[in-house]
Amino acid sequence: MSDYDYLYGSKDVAKAAIKMALTSDREEEKRQKEEYNKMGIRVAAVDFGGEFLTSITKIIERAVVSAKREGLISEVHNEEGAVAGAAREAITHLMDKAMGLNVGGKIGIARYDEHVVVAIFFGIGLLHLNEVGIGIGHRVI
């Protein structure tokens, strides 16, 4: 049995999504993506930013578009809805902290078999006073 002959569960997929959300640049994203592809876990990452309330829809849309572009999901409503639902769930984890403030960060998405996880790293700020947080959502397709 090789290192990659393994059935991954939701915890493993969540870890992959979180690691993608925490990548610092495109090169690191690419390296992580190659490693996860070898394992059979498909991943994607996309940046976002803006005022929290007006950014919610954009964040969800970016997650769905990125997941489709990277081949994690196909263009069918149940798969798009699963990513949108997981992204919305991830956002709700940080709603209290972010309300009325500017946010920026990265969305990490991972899929293995029926598991889809969206992890969102938030930098939450007002002037130079910044807070950070990670929200995570999981769906089964």
N, C-alpha and C positions, 0 to 999 in steps of 0.2 A: 504494500500500500504506500503510495507516494504521499508527500506532504499535502497534496491538494485533493486526495480522494477522501472527501469528508462532506458530510451533509451539514450545512450551516443552518442555524436557527435565527430567531429574531434578534437575540443578543449580539450575534456575530454581525448581522446586517446593520444593526444600530451602531455598532462600533465603527464599521466602514463609513457610514453616513457622517458620523461625528468627526472622524479623521478627515474626511473630505471638506467638511465645513471649516475645519481649523487649518487647512493648507494656507500658506502665506503667499504663494505666487503660482503662476501657470506651470512652471517647471515642476514644482512639487506636486501639483494636481496631476500632471502627466505621469510622473513616477508612481504615484499612488494608484492611478487608474490602471497602469500596466500590471502592477502587482495584483490588484484585485481581479483583473480580467483573467490572469493565470489561475486564480482560485475559483473562477466561475461566478464571481460577484460583479455585477455591472454597477458602475458608479458615475456620478456627474456632480459638477459644482458650478455655481453661478453667484456673482456678486449682486448686491442690492444696496440701496441707500435712499434716504429721504425722511420726511416727517412721518412718524409712525402711522397715524390714522390713514393718511392718504396713500401710504405705501402697502397696506395690507393686501389689496387686490393685486398690485404689481408683484408682490412677493409670491403669491399663490400662482399667478400666471407664469412668472419666471421659472418656478419649480416645474410646472407642467410642461412648458416649452422645452426646457433643458432636458427633462426626462425623455421626451419624445425625440429630440435631436440626437441624444446619445444612445438611443435604442433601448432604454430601460423599459419603456412601455410602447404600445402601438396606439394608433389613432382610433381607439374605441372608447366609448363613454365610461365603461366600468374601470378601465385602467387610468384614464385621465382623472376620473372622480376619486380614485384611491389616492393618487398623488396629491390632488387638491385637498382632500380631506385630511391627509397626514400633514400637509403644510399648514393648514388652518389650525390643526391641533397643536402643532409646534409653536405657532404664533401665540396661541392663547396662554401658553405657559409663562410668557413674558409680558403679557398685556398690562398688568398692574405697574410694572417697572417702567414701561416704555410710553405709556399714555401721555400725550402732549409734548413728547420730546422727539429729537431727531435720532434715527437709527441708521446703522450701516453694518454690513457684514457679509456673510457668505452662507449660501444654502448648499448643503451636502445631501445628495440623494443616493440611495443604494438599493439594489434589488437582487435577490437570490430566490429563484423558484417563485413561490407565491408571496414571499415577504417583500414589502416595500417600506422603506423608512426614509423620512425627511427630517434632517437635523438642521437647525438654523442657529448660527452664531450671530449674536447681536452685540454690537457696540452701541450703547445708549448714552447719548450725551446732551449736555447743556453747557455751552461755552467750552471750557477746558475740564469740566467735571464729568468724567466718564464712568460708566458702569458697564459690566459685561454680563452676558448670560447665554445659555444654550437652551433652546426648546426642541422637543423631539416628538414626532408622531409616527405611528406604525399602522399599516393597513395590510390586509391579506387579499390578494387577487385570486 
